[in-house]
Amino acid sequence: MAGIKHLVMAKFKEGAAVEQLVLDMKKLALELDIVKSFEWGEDVMKNDKYSHGFTHTFILTFDSAEDVAAYIKHPRHVEYGKKFRAGTEKILAVDFPTVIDKIRTA
Amino acid sequence: MAGIKHLVMAKFKEGAAVEQLVLDMKKLALELDIVKSFEWGEDVMKNDKYSHGFTHTFILTFDSAEDVAAYIKHPRHVEYGKKFRAGTEKILAVDFPTVIDKIRTA
């Protein structure tokens, strides 16, 4: 899916309400029209050498960098971000215009 | 796109042949049928606090964990992996079955 991806990875704190945090991010993505897609998953490789401790990956796709900026500044995201940061030991985030070189056709 | 994603992030070494390494990964993804999609991009947020120094993200999608394993072990990937590691200061990699909660419809 083209556009620009906002990719976030998390290492949650011991005892964090992970399921609720994921559910709330899903709700946020579904409620805001500027979020064009929301995909996520939990690492199954579980090799700290490569994961750097990050367990969850969240990928949100937007049409433009302006839409990512609007999402970041959105009051609903700001509110969610506080809860997310409180529950995480570390966060990784990058934004990248997506080059699609191969796409599933079947 | 459902399936399982093999996500790799890289911080390249100063002077690494980044364009060639990206091109070779694209070739690999195009040549191997088990790779269902290949998307990548370069971080534009450029905030080290969040990127942890990683500049490039590569997302390969497979149908199953078995296909990811076959890819990792494939001689062409093993050969490429040597060049990739030689050109990178650090690598992050996770594999995650993808939950798609929202998808672009227009």
Backbone of each chain as ProteinMPNN parsed JSONL, in Angstrom:
{"seq_chain_A": "MAGIKHLVMAKFKEGAAVEQLVLDMKKLALELDIVKSFEWGEDVMKNDKYSHGFTHTFILTFDSAEDVAAYIKHPRHVEYGKKFRAGTEKILAVDFPTVIDKIRTA", "coords_chain_A": {"N_chain_A": [[0.835, -1.197, 0.0], [0.755, 2.05, -1.026], [1.68, 5.485, -0.251], [2.398, 7.068, 2.874], [4.104, 5.548, 5.491], [3.631, 5.255, 8.979], [5.462, 3.909, 11.264], [5.549, 2.086, 14.215], [7.225, 0.694, 16.959], [7.141, -1.303, 19.904], [8.342, -1.952, 23.189], [6.882, -3.29, 25.776], [6.165, -2.38, 29.192], [6.707, -4.508, 32.013], [3.819, -6.004, 33.138], [2.159, -4.155, 31.909], [-0.934, -3.034, 30.412], [-1.282, -4.52, 27.858], [-3.051, -5.67, 25.883], [-5.258, -3.94, 26.043], [-4.069, -1.516, 25.329], [-3.378, -2.047, 22.684], [-5.916, -2.459, 21.612], [-7.025, 0.071, 22.009], [-5.428, 1.55, 20.299], [-6.182, 0.499, 17.881], [-8.887, 1.324, 17.849], [-8.539, 4.083, 17.679], [-7.294, 4.261, 15.167], [-9.357, 3.329, 13.57], [-11.289, 5.247, 13.967], [-10.281, 7.663, 12.997], [-10.368, 9.208, 9.944], [-8.204, 9.929, 8.341], [-6.332, 7.979, 8.712], [-5.365, 5.439, 6.729], [-4.807, 2.736, 6.658], [-4.393, 0.105, 9.055], [-2.245, -2.005, 10.492], [-0.897, -4.624, 12.419], [1.266, -6.541, 14.615], [2.7, -9.235, 16.554], [5.962, -10.062, 17.389], [7.325, -13.157, 16.404], [9.733, -14.307, 16.134], [11.391, -13.79, 18.222], [14.099, -13.211, 18.954], [16.347, -11.626, 20.683], [18.702, -10.454, 19.839], [18.146, -9.561, 17.322], [15.642, -8.334, 17.555], [15.971, -6.31, 19.334], [14.642, -6.192, 21.664], [12.107, -5.231, 21.122], [8.705, -6.005, 20.833], [6.213, -5.643, 19.649], [4.801, -4.508, 16.587], [3.469, -1.787, 14.85], [1.764, -0.6, 12.082], [0.797, 2.177, 10.421], [-0.87, 3.589, 7.707], [-0.817, 6.458, 5.661], [-2.049, 9.075, 3.462], [-0.364, 11.212, 2.986], [2.491, 13.164, 4.128], [1.549, 15.334, 5.462], [-0.837, 14.413, 6.467], [0.082, 12.522, 8.277], [1.3, 14.237, 10.108], [-0.958, 15.629, 10.977], [-2.287, 13.592, 12.239], [-0.485, 12.949, 14.327], [-0.651, 15.272, 15.83], [-3.296, 15.294, 16.535], [-5.84, 15.623, 18.986], [-6.969, 13.24, 20.047], [-4.993, 11.388, 19.476], [-2.851, 12.472, 20.895], [-3.751, 12.194, 23.492], [-3.985, 9.405, 23.618], [-1.311, 8.752, 23.204], [-0.058, 9.437, 25.609], [-0.901, 7.424, 27.373], [0.128, 5.227, 26.02], [2.906, 5.694, 26.062], [3.288, 5.6, 28.81], [2.98, 2.935, 29.266], [5.076, 1.687, 28.05], [8.44, 0.479, 27.779], [10.354, 1.011, 25.915], [10.255, 2.776, 22.793], [10.075, 2.724, 19.27], [10.05, 4.678, 16.378], [9.365, 5.472, 13.016], [8.865, 7.317, 9.982], [7.962, 6.676, 6.717], [7.893, 7.329, 3.235], [6.409, 5.093, 1.09], [7.9, 2.698, -0.939], [6.785, 0.513, -3.263], [7.769, -2.448, -4.426], [7.064, -4.946, -5.072], [4.044, -6.695, -5.206], [1.426, -8.603, -3.811], [-0.425, -10.571, -6.019], [-2.129, -12.594, -6.108]], "CA_chain_A": [[0.0, 0.0, 0.0], [1.584, 3.244, -1.146], [1.43, 6.506, 0.752], [3.506, 7.16, 3.826], [3.84, 4.699, 6.643], [4.07, 5.637, 10.308], [5.727, 2.603, 11.877], [5.877, 2.203, 15.638], [7.511, -0.573, 17.634], [7.099, -1.119, 21.353], [8.683, -2.946, 24.198], [5.991, -2.883, 26.868], [6.616, -2.598, 30.568], [6.191, -5.648, 32.76], [2.523, -5.706, 33.764], [1.374, -3.168, 31.157], [-2.2, -3.542, 29.874], [-0.943, -4.568, 26.429], [-4.235, -5.893, 25.036], [-6.065, -2.716, 26.03], [-3.333, -0.499, 24.571], [-3.504, -2.394, 21.264], [-7.323, -2.22, 21.271], [-7.234, 1.524, 21.936], [-4.786, 2.061, 19.084], [-7.078, 0.078, 16.801], [-10.053, 2.225, 17.872], [-8.059, 5.375, 17.184], [-7.066, 4.122, 13.722], [-10.65, 3.161, 12.9], [-12.085, 6.478, 14.106], [-9.736, 8.799, 12.241], [-10.424, 8.925, 8.504], [-6.907, 10.123, 7.677], [-5.589, 6.714, 8.806], [-5.886, 4.646, 5.614], [-4.743, 1.318, 7.024], [-3.782, -0.172, 10.348], [-1.824, -3.397, 10.576], [0.027, -4.795, 13.541], [1.536, -7.925, 14.956], [3.633, -9.517, 17.64], [7.122, -10.806, 16.913], [7.374, -14.587, 16.729], [11.127, -14.751, 16.025], [11.833, -13.703, 19.627], [15.553, -13.248, 19.048], [16.679, -10.284, 21.152], [19.818, -9.909, 19.05], [17.569, -8.862, 16.176], [14.447, -7.543, 17.893], [16.38, -5.251, 20.262], [13.66, -6.169, 22.756], [10.787, -4.791, 20.665], [7.825, -7.166, 20.656], [5.029, -5.316, 18.849], [4.968, -3.565, 15.482], [2.216, -1.18, 14.399], [1.997, 0.126, 10.839], [-0.338, 2.997, 9.991], [-0.596, 4.181, 6.403], [-1.481, 7.742, 5.398], [-1.871, 9.533, 2.081], [0.669, 12.238, 2.854], [3.214, 13.55, 5.348], [0.673, 16.282, 6.155], [-1.82, 13.616, 7.21], [0.781, 11.951, 9.443], [1.459, 15.338, 11.059], [-2.282, 15.911, 11.543], [-2.557, 12.466, 13.154], [0.372, 13.098, 15.517], [-1.136, 16.414, 16.625], [-4.716, 15.143, 16.859], [-6.063, 15.482, 20.436], [-7.214, 11.835, 20.395], [-3.694, 10.717, 19.446], [-2.042, 13.013, 21.995], [-4.3, 11.561, 24.696], [-3.577, 8.002, 23.566], [0.144, 8.7, 23.307], [0.334, 9.476, 27.03], [-1.124, 6.073, 27.921], [1.048, 4.32, 25.337], [4.258, 5.915, 26.594], [3.308, 5.153, 30.213], [3.012, 1.473, 29.304], [6.202, 1.13, 27.289], [9.808, 0.66, 28.26], [10.96, 1.788, 24.833], [9.454, 2.963, 21.577], [10.791, 3.087, 18.05], [9.092, 5.192, 15.391], [9.879, 6.079, 11.791], [7.857, 7.62, 8.958], [8.628, 6.562, 5.421], [7.144, 7.215, 1.982], [6.585, 3.678, 0.798], [8.184, 2.22, -2.286], [6.261, -0.85, -3.395], [8.47, -3.055, -5.553], [6.394, -6.203, -5.4], [2.791, -6.743, -4.469], [0.701, -9.851, -4.011], [-1.464, -10.455, -7.047], [-3.05, -13.728, -5.913]], "C_chain_A": [[0.87, 1.247, 0.0], [1.188, 4.277, -0.101], [2.634, 6.584, 1.662], [3.15, 6.339, 5.059], [4.426, 5.314, 7.905], [4.212, 4.311, 11.051], [6.207, 2.799, 13.317], [6.155, 0.81, 16.201], [7.554, -0.302, 19.138], [7.681, -2.294, 22.1], [7.88, -2.495, 25.417], [6.611, -3.158, 28.229], [5.998, -3.877, 31.111], [4.852, -5.222, 33.38], [1.679, -4.673, 33.033], [0.118, -3.835, 30.591], [-2.096, -3.59, 28.35], [-2.182, -4.73, 25.542], [-5.085, -4.637, 24.911], [-5.388, -1.629, 25.203], [-3.435, -0.759, 23.065], [-4.933, -2.098, 20.79], [-7.598, -0.726, 21.113], [-6.57, 2.128, 20.705], [-5.638, 1.705, 17.868], [-8.296, 1.011, 16.705], [-9.702, 3.575, 17.273], [-7.908, 5.335, 15.659], [-8.388, 4.016, 12.962], [-11.454, 4.459, 12.906], [-11.599, 7.627, 13.234], [-9.633, 8.458, 10.753], [-9.081, 9.083, 7.793], [-6.023, 8.877, 7.77], [-6.17, 5.767, 7.761], [-5.795, 3.143, 5.87], [-4.046, 1.175, 8.358], [-3.523, -1.669, 10.422], [-0.867, -3.514, 11.754], [0.278, -6.28, 13.792], [2.603, -8.036, 16.019], [4.743, -10.427, 17.113], [7.08, -12.264, 17.365], [8.799, -15.14, 16.623], [11.749, -14.794, 17.42], [13.332, -13.908, 19.786], [16.007, -11.822, 19.396], [17.811, -9.62, 20.377], [19.274, -9.093, 17.878], [16.401, -7.951, 16.531], [14.796, -6.311, 18.727], [15.354, -5.097, 21.383], [12.263, -5.737, 22.342], [9.923, -6.02, 20.356], [6.661, -6.89, 19.697], [5.359, -4.286, 17.774], [3.597, -3.082, 15.03], [2.519, -0.363, 13.142], [0.726, 0.857, 10.429], [0.042, 3.644, 8.671], [-1.448, 5.432, 6.204], [-1.249, 8.121, 3.941], [-0.69, 10.478, 1.916], [1.337, 12.516, 4.194], [2.36, 14.526, 6.167], [-0.358, 15.527, 6.998], [-1.177, 12.945, 8.43], [0.894, 13.031, 10.52], [0.133, 15.662, 11.748], [-2.666, 14.827, 12.558], [-1.778, 12.641, 14.456], [-0.174, 14.182, 16.44], [-2.584, 16.259, 17.09], [-4.915, 14.893, 18.361], [-6.29, 14.031, 20.877], [-5.891, 11.054, 20.403], [-2.806, 11.18, 20.605], [-2.449, 12.339, 23.304], [-3.847, 10.088, 24.751], [-2.076, 7.854, 23.792], [0.637, 8.699, 24.748], [0.209, 8.093, 27.653], [-0.111, 5.084, 27.338], [2.459, 4.452, 25.913], [4.38, 5.416, 28.033], [3.454, 3.635, 30.306], [4.219, 0.848, 28.628], [7.549, 1.447, 27.906], [10.607, 1.407, 27.191], [10.095, 1.73, 23.576], [10.397, 3.272, 20.424], [9.733, 3.624, 17.096], [9.829, 5.804, 14.211], [8.69, 6.34, 10.862], [8.551, 7.454, 7.621], [7.655, 6.463, 4.253], [7.443, 5.821, 1.45], [6.816, 3.389, -0.671], [7.68, 0.781, -2.335], [6.889, -1.464, -4.633], [7.856, -4.383, -5.968], [5.114, -6.231, -4.592], [2.051, -8.017, -4.83], [-0.379, -9.656, -5.071], [-2.449, -11.612, -6.938], [-2.951, -14.203, -4.477]], "O_chain_A": [[1.64, 1.469, 0.935], [0.442, 3.971, 0.829], [3.745, 6.217, 1.281], [2.044, 6.428, 5.591], [5.548, 5.821, 7.912], [3.222, 3.676, 11.416], [7.131, 3.565, 13.591], [5.408, -0.134, 15.945], [7.948, 0.776, 19.582], [7.539, -3.452, 21.71], [8.163, -1.455, 26.011], [7.456, -4.039, 28.39], [4.903, -4.273, 30.712], [4.774, -4.2, 34.062], [0.585, -4.345, 33.49], [0.104, -5.037, 30.326], [-2.734, -2.808, 27.646], [-2.34, -4.005, 24.56], [-5.57, -4.303, 23.83], [-6.052, -0.905, 24.462], [-3.56, 0.173, 22.271], [-5.134, -1.554, 19.704], [-8.313, -0.309, 20.202], [-7.073, 3.094, 20.131], [-5.794, 2.506, 16.946], [-8.681, 1.431, 15.614], [-10.452, 4.138, 16.475], [-8.335, 6.251, 14.955], [-8.526, 4.543, 11.858], [-12.205, 4.739, 11.972], [-12.389, 8.459, 12.786], [-8.91, 7.543, 10.358], [-8.842, 8.449, 6.765], [-5.075, 8.731, 6.998], [-7.318, 5.338, 7.876], [-6.606, 2.37, 5.361], [-3.222, 2.004, 8.744], [-4.446, -2.483, 10.416], [-0.112, -2.585, 12.041], [-0.408, -7.147, 13.251], [3.306, -7.077, 16.34], [4.474, -11.441, 16.469], [6.836, -12.567, 18.533], [9.05, -16.292, 16.976], [12.518, -15.696, 17.754], [13.781, -14.675, 20.638], [16.048, -10.938, 18.54], [17.876, -8.396, 20.269], [19.85, -8.077, 17.489], [16.19, -6.922, 15.89], [14.002, -5.375, 18.814], [15.211, -4.026, 21.971], [11.324, -5.861, 23.128], [10.373, -6.955, 19.695], [6.184, -7.798, 19.016], [6.091, -3.326, 18.013], [2.676, -3.879, 14.851], [3.426, 0.47, 13.143], [-0.292, 0.235, 10.127], [1.139, 4.184, 8.527], [-2.635, 5.457, 6.532], [-0.375, 7.569, 3.271], [-0.083, 10.546, 0.847], [0.821, 12.153, 5.251], [2.432, 14.549, 7.396], [-0.704, 15.95, 8.101], [-1.807, 12.814, 9.48], [0.622, 12.78, 11.693], [0.098, 15.935, 12.948], [-3.279, 15.105, 13.589], [-2.332, 12.501, 15.546], [-0.165, 14.04, 17.663], [-3.044, 17.014, 17.946], [-4.235, 14.048, 18.942], [-5.852, 13.637, 21.958], [-5.694, 10.167, 21.235], [-2.1, 10.378, 21.216], [-1.602, 11.964, 24.115], [-3.392, 9.601, 25.786], [-1.63, 6.942, 24.487], [1.627, 8.044, 25.074], [1.101, 7.644, 28.373], [0.432, 4.232, 28.041], [3.118, 3.457, 26.212], [5.415, 4.886, 28.435], [3.979, 3.11, 31.287], [4.375, -0.373, 28.628], [7.769, 2.519, 28.47], [11.408, 2.293, 27.487], [9.334, 0.791, 23.341], [11.386, 3.988, 20.583], [8.634, 3.075, 17.018], [10.791, 6.553, 14.381], [7.656, 5.678, 10.945], [9.618, 8.029, 7.405], [6.731, 5.65, 4.256], [8.603, 5.417, 1.371], [6.03, 3.784, -1.532], [8.101, -0.062, -1.543], [6.588, -1.06, -5.756], [8.096, -4.879, -7.069], [5.099, -5.836, -3.426], [2.044, -8.453, -5.981], [-1.148, -8.696, -5.022], [-3.486, -11.611, -7.601], [-3.639, -15.148, -4.091]]}, "seq_chain_B": "MAGIKHLVMAKFKEGAAVEQLVLDMKKLALELDIVKSFEWGEDVMKNDKYSHGFTHTFILTFDSAEDVAAYIKHPRHVEYGKKFRAGTEKILAVDFPTVIDKIRTA", "coords_chain_B": {"N_chain_B": [[-2.105, -6.238, 4.006], [-2.414, -9.59, 4.586], [-0.912, -12.554, 6.103], [2.483, -13.3, 6.952], [4.763, -10.988, 8.193], [8.115, -10.129, 7.471], [10.134, -8.04, 8.871], [12.648, -5.705, 8.45], [15.075, -3.494, 9.679], [17.573, -1.029, 9.054], [20.674, 0.464, 9.943], [22.912, 1.959, 8.103], [26.437, 1.619, 7.397], [28.792, 4.313, 7.384], [29.557, 5.375, 4.173], [28.686, 3.03, 2.97], [27.39, 1.044, 0.237], [24.584, 1.919, -0.244], [22.403, 2.294, -2.099], [22.865, 0.222, -3.93], [22.657, -2.003, -2.257], [19.994, -1.877, -1.546], [18.815, -2.179, -4.038], [19.683, -4.759, -4.671], [18.332, -6.196, -2.727], [15.745, -5.8, -3.548], [15.84, -7.128, -6.029], [16.216, -9.74, -5.14], [13.829, -10.155, -3.757], [12.052, -9.991, -5.877], [12.782, -12.137, -7.425], [12.33, -14.443, -5.91], [9.636, -16.538, -5.524], [8.261, -17.097, -3.186], [8.258, -14.788, -1.756], [5.833, -12.55, -1.194], [5.219, -9.858, -1.16], [7.036, -6.795, -1.389], [8.058, -4.046, 0.218], [9.437, -0.879, 0.944], [11.235, 1.81, 2.582], [12.623, 5.057, 3.362], [13.355, 6.659, 6.334], [11.765, 9.73, 7.142], [11.317, 11.253, 9.288], [13.486, 11.479, 10.907], [14.359, 11.612, 13.625], [16.401, 10.89, 16.052], [15.838, 10.057, 18.625], [13.551, 8.597, 18.386], [13.993, 6.957, 16.154], [16.151, 5.428, 16.772], [18.442, 5.498, 15.365], [18.057, 3.96, 13.098], [17.568, 3.992, 9.627], [16.428, 2.918, 7.319], [13.647, 0.948, 6.319], [12.475, -2.266, 5.63], [9.968, -4.283, 4.339], [8.886, -7.456, 4.019], [6.479, -9.678, 2.806], [5.058, -12.823, 3.527], [3.397, -15.995, 2.938], [3.374, -17.818, 5.017], [4.927, -18.895, 8.143], [6.66, -20.901, 7.577], [7.424, -20.319, 4.988], [8.838, -17.972, 5.436], [10.978, -19.012, 6.86], [12.081, -20.637, 4.875], [12.901, -18.689, 3.106], [14.845, -17.305, 4.63], [16.773, -19.28, 4.843], [17.423, -19.708, 2.212], [19.849, -20.058, -0.358], [20.4, -17.79, -1.966], [19.506, -15.728, -0.364], [21.139, -16.062, 1.868], [23.603, -15.492, 0.776], [23.162, -12.826, 0.016], [22.672, -11.757, 2.54], [25.18, -11.678, 3.773], [26.505, -9.574, 2.452], [24.761, -7.526, 3.112], [24.927, -7.409, 5.918], [27.602, -6.717, 6.126], [27.532, -4.128, 5.281], [26.115, -2.733, 7.163], [25.643, -0.945, 10.236], [23.984, -1.462, 12.326], [21.262, -3.764, 12.728], [17.791, -4.419, 12.723], [15.339, -6.87, 13.235], [12.201, -8.41, 12.897], [9.585, -10.878, 12.937], [6.258, -11.071, 12.1], [2.969, -12.38, 12.362], [0.404, -10.924, 10.583], [-2.042, -8.725, 11.706], [-4.787, -7.305, 10.297], [-6.495, -4.489, 10.768], [-7.643, -2.364, 9.637], [-8.166, -1.297, 6.341], [-7.243, 0.285, 3.334], [-9.79, 1.393, 1.216], [-10.296, 2.994, -0.81]], "CA_chain_B": [[-1.847, -7.543, 3.421], [-2.266, -10.607, 5.635], [0.287, -13.375, 6.004], [3.44, -12.976, 8.006], [5.722, -10.008, 7.704], [9.512, -10.155, 7.896], [10.465, -6.613, 8.844], [14.064, -5.472, 8.712], [15.496, -2.098, 9.682], [19.022, -0.939, 8.962], [21.468, 1.683, 10.024], [24.051, 1.615, 7.249], [27.744, 2.185, 7.725], [29.283, 5.456, 6.605], [30.199, 4.946, 2.933], [28.121, 1.782, 2.436], [26.737, 1.178, -1.074], [23.184, 1.767, 0.148], [21.512, 2.113, -3.26], [23.085, -1.116, -4.48], [22.129, -2.988, -1.302], [18.528, -1.834, -1.656], [18.499, -2.75, -5.349], [19.894, -6.204, -4.601], [17.254, -6.795, -1.928], [14.589, -5.781, -4.443], [16.018, -8.225, -6.996], [16.001, -10.989, -4.4], [12.386, -10.264, -3.483], [11.344, -10.213, -7.143], [13.134, -13.447, -7.967], [11.823, -15.566, -5.114], [8.172, -16.548, -5.558], [7.661, -17.148, -1.843], [8.101, -13.408, -1.274], [4.571, -12.097, -1.8], [5.297, -8.414, -1.397], [8.254, -6.14, -0.908], [7.869, -2.601, 0.364], [10.52, -0.319, 1.753], [11.302, 3.26, 2.569], [13.646, 5.725, 4.161], [12.752, 7.524, 7.362], [11.802, 11.175, 6.894], [11.132, 11.935, 10.581], [14.882, 11.76, 11.283], [14.469, 11.958, 15.038], [17.136, 9.752, 16.608], [15.186, 9.605, 19.865], [12.562, 7.587, 18.013], [14.464, 6.019, 15.125], [17.279, 4.671, 17.327], [19.493, 5.5, 14.35], [17.667, 3.2, 11.903], [17.139, 4.903, 8.564], [15.69, 2.21, 6.265], [12.752, -0.133, 6.73], [12.133, -3.194, 4.546], [8.891, -5.169, 4.777], [8.601, -8.557, 3.086], [5.325, -10.448, 3.267], [5.038, -14.235, 3.145], [2.14, -16.666, 3.274], [3.465, -18.614, 6.245], [6.206, -18.894, 8.857], [7.506, -21.859, 6.858], [7.982, -19.597, 3.84], [9.87, -17.056, 5.949], [12.14, -19.859, 7.179], [12.674, -21.058, 3.601], [13.567, -17.491, 2.579], [16.045, -17.05, 5.433], [17.764, -20.318, 4.541], [17.686, -19.78, 0.779], [21.24, -19.684, -0.68], [20.464, -16.425, -2.5], [19.365, -14.824, 0.785], [22.338, -16.215, 2.707], [24.642, -14.745, 0.064], [22.84, -11.406, 0.14], [22.794, -11.393, 3.951], [26.584, -11.354, 4.084], [26.76, -8.216, 1.941], [23.915, -6.601, 3.869], [25.511, -7.24, 7.253], [28.888, -6.031, 5.99], [27.274, -2.713, 5.027], [25.273, -2.12, 8.198], [26.176, -0.75, 11.583], [23.08, -2.294, 13.123], [20.099, -4.338, 12.044], [16.677, -4.863, 13.561], [14.455, -7.741, 12.452], [11.13, -9.132, 13.586], [8.626, -11.563, 12.066], [4.973, -11.067, 12.805], [1.719, -12.659, 11.659], [-0.16, -9.591, 10.505], [-3.459, -8.474, 11.954], [-5.196, -6.119, 9.54], [-7.717, -3.976, 11.392], [-8.23, -1.339, 8.752], [-7.48, -1.351, 5.059], [-7.69, 1.302, 2.373], [-10.79, 0.899, 0.276], [-10.341, 3.934, -1.938]], "C_chain_B": [[-1.57, -8.576, 4.504], [-1.036, -11.468, 5.377], [1.203, -13.025, 7.158], [4.486, -12.032, 7.432], [7.107, -10.241, 8.323], [9.981, -8.717, 7.74], [11.917, -6.42, 9.27], [14.345, -3.973, 8.691], [17.02, -2.063, 9.694], [19.528, 0.453, 9.264], [22.737, 1.327, 9.257], [25.339, 2.266, 7.741], [28.013, 3.393, 6.845], [29.947, 4.895, 5.337], [29.678, 3.647, 2.343], [27.421, 2.066, 1.1], [25.23, 0.957, -0.895], [22.261, 1.497, -1.038], [21.626, 0.713, -3.85], [22.502, -2.19, -3.561], [20.598, -3.039, -1.377], [18.093, -2.491, -2.969], [18.636, -4.273, -5.33], [18.815, -6.887, -3.756], [15.977, -6.855, -2.761], [14.662, -6.935, -5.435], [15.704, -9.567, -6.352], [14.503, -11.212, -4.171], [11.596, -10.572, -4.756], [11.588, -11.617, -7.685], [12.532, -14.624, -7.213], [10.295, -15.506, -5.003], [7.527, -16.566, -4.174], [7.514, -15.758, -1.22], [6.88, -12.82, -1.968], [4.524, -10.595, -2.016], [6.58, -7.878, -0.803], [8.037, -4.633, -0.945], [9.011, -2.081, 1.224], [10.478, 1.203, 1.694], [12.341, 3.782, 3.532], [12.973, 6.726, 5.096], [12.888, 9.003, 7.018], [11.611, 11.972, 8.187], [12.499, 12.366, 11.113], [15.028, 12.281, 12.712], [15.107, 10.757, 15.739], [16.521, 9.19, 17.885], [14.201, 8.476, 19.552], [13.084, 6.544, 17.023], [15.548, 5.074, 15.647], [18.391, 4.531, 16.276], [19.154, 4.723, 13.088], [17.102, 4.158, 10.855], [16.234, 4.22, 7.532], [14.849, 1.083, 6.85], [12.382, -0.952, 5.502], [11.068, -4.161, 5.064], [8.62, -6.203, 3.687], [7.44, -9.354, 3.661], [5.363, -11.851, 2.671], [3.685, -14.833, 3.519], [2.184, -17.371, 4.626], [4.847, -18.495, 6.887], [7.186, -19.842, 8.173], [8.164, -21.176, 5.659], [9.05, -18.599, 4.28], [11.144, -17.859, 6.209], [12.867, -20.293, 5.905], [13.438, -19.894, 2.966], [14.892, -17.267, 3.295], [17.164, -18.033, 5.061], [18.163, -20.377, 3.068], [19.123, -19.307, 0.46], [21.384, -18.252, -1.188], [20.35, -15.394, -1.366], [20.61, -14.875, 1.678], [23.485, -15.393, 2.11], [24.416, -13.229, 0.216], [23.074, -10.917, 1.573], [24.215, -11.011, 4.353], [26.922, -9.925, 3.666], [26.011, -7.168, 2.779], [24.536, -6.338, 5.243], [26.831, -6.471, 7.187], [28.69, -4.518, 5.826], [26.508, -1.998, 6.13], [25.974, -2.031, 9.547], [25.293, -1.52, 12.554], [21.827, -2.636, 12.334], [19.045, -4.668, 13.089], [15.83, -5.768, 12.678], [13.437, -8.413, 13.356], [10.26, -9.797, 12.521], [7.291, -11.525, 12.788], [3.79, -11.4, 11.906], [0.924, -11.356, 11.723], [-1.662, -9.562, 10.752], [-3.8, -7.198, 11.189], [-6.533, -5.644, 10.093], [-8.394, -2.914, 10.555], [-7.466, -1.401, 7.449], [-8.095, -0.336, 4.107], [-8.694, 0.694, 1.404], [-10.928, 1.835, -0.913], [-9.029, 4.674, -2.03]], "O_chain_B": [[-0.602, -8.452, 5.253], [-0.213, -11.14, 4.522], [0.767, -12.526, 8.195], [5.017, -12.246, 6.343], [7.244, -10.509, 9.516], [10.198, -8.236, 6.627], [12.348, -6.91, 10.314], [13.902, -3.267, 7.785], [17.673, -2.94, 10.26], [18.921, 1.463, 8.906], [23.535, 0.502, 9.702], [25.33, 3.305, 8.401], [27.53, 3.485, 5.716], [30.813, 4.025, 5.432], [30.179, 3.2, 1.311], [26.929, 3.169, 0.863], [24.679, -0.052, -1.335], [21.437, 0.585, -0.993], [20.627, 0.097, -4.22], [21.923, -3.169, -4.032], [19.994, -4.108, -1.284], [17.131, -3.258, -3.004], [17.811, -4.986, -5.9], [18.429, -8.023, -4.035], [15.223, -7.826, -2.694], [13.674, -7.634, -5.66], [15.024, -10.413, -6.932], [13.986, -12.312, -4.367], [10.611, -11.31, -4.729], [10.718, -12.211, -8.321], [12.257, -15.672, -7.797], [9.737, -14.553, -4.46], [6.396, -16.113, -4.001], [6.745, -15.57, -0.277], [6.886, -12.616, -3.181], [3.87, -10.113, -2.941], [7.132, -8.428, 0.15], [7.856, -4.037, -2.007], [9.489, -2.772, 2.124], [9.781, 1.795, 0.87], [12.862, 3.063, 4.385], [12.135, 7.527, 4.682], [13.965, 9.475, 6.653], [11.724, 13.198, 8.195], [12.657, 13.447, 11.681], [15.728, 13.262, 12.965], [14.452, 9.745, 15.988], [16.663, 8.006, 18.189], [14.035, 7.537, 20.33], [12.664, 5.387, 17.053], [15.827, 4.043, 15.034], [19.17, 3.578, 16.298], [19.883, 4.812, 12.1], [16.272, 5.016, 11.157], [15.372, 4.869, 6.938], [15.28, 0.363, 7.751], [12.021, -0.401, 4.463], [11.248, -4.785, 6.11], [8.185, -5.87, 2.585], [7.417, -9.666, 4.852], [5.655, -12.043, 1.49], [2.93, -14.262, 4.306], [1.162, -17.506, 5.299], [5.805, -18.052, 6.254], [8.395, -19.614, 8.188], [9.329, -21.433, 5.355], [10.047, -18.401, 3.585], [12.241, -17.447, 5.831], [14.096, -20.315, 5.854], [14.493, -20.091, 2.363], [15.927, -17.064, 2.661], [18.336, -17.664, 4.978], [19.145, -21.032, 2.721], [19.553, -18.267, 0.958], [22.367, -17.577, -0.883], [20.993, -14.345, -1.392], [21.069, -13.847, 2.177], [24.223, -14.706, 2.816], [25.34, -12.468, 0.502], [23.596, -9.825, 1.797], [24.417, -10.121, 5.179], [27.537, -9.17, 4.418], [26.532, -6.101, 3.104], [24.653, -5.191, 5.674], [27.141, -5.675, 8.073], [29.563, -3.727, 6.185], [26.275, -0.792, 6.045], [26.763, -2.892, 9.938], [25.785, -2.151, 13.489], [21.402, -1.921, 11.427], [19.355, -5.131, 14.187], [15.624, -5.471, 11.501], [13.766, -8.916, 14.431], [10.2, -9.354, 11.373], [7.201, -11.903, 13.956], [3.613, -10.807, 10.842], [0.787, -10.757, 12.79], [-2.437, -10.266, 10.105], [-3.19, -6.15, 11.399], [-7.563, -6.295, 9.917], [-9.571, -2.607, 10.744], [-6.244, -1.543, 7.452], [-9.309, -0.133, 4.085], [-8.471, -0.382, 0.847], [-11.591, 1.513, -1.899], [-8.855, 5.515, -2.912]]}, "name": "protein", "num_of_chains": 2, "seq": "MAGIKHLVMAKFKEGAAVEQLVLDMKKLALELDIVKSFEWGEDVMKNDKYSHGFTHTFILTFDSAEDVAAYIKHPRHVEYGKKFRAGTEKILAVDFPTVIDKIRTAMAGIKHLVMAKFKEGAAVEQLVLDMKKLALELDIVKSFEWGEDVMKNDKYSHGFTHTFILTFDSAEDVAAYIKHPRHVEYGKKFRAGTEKILAVDFPTVIDKIRTA"}
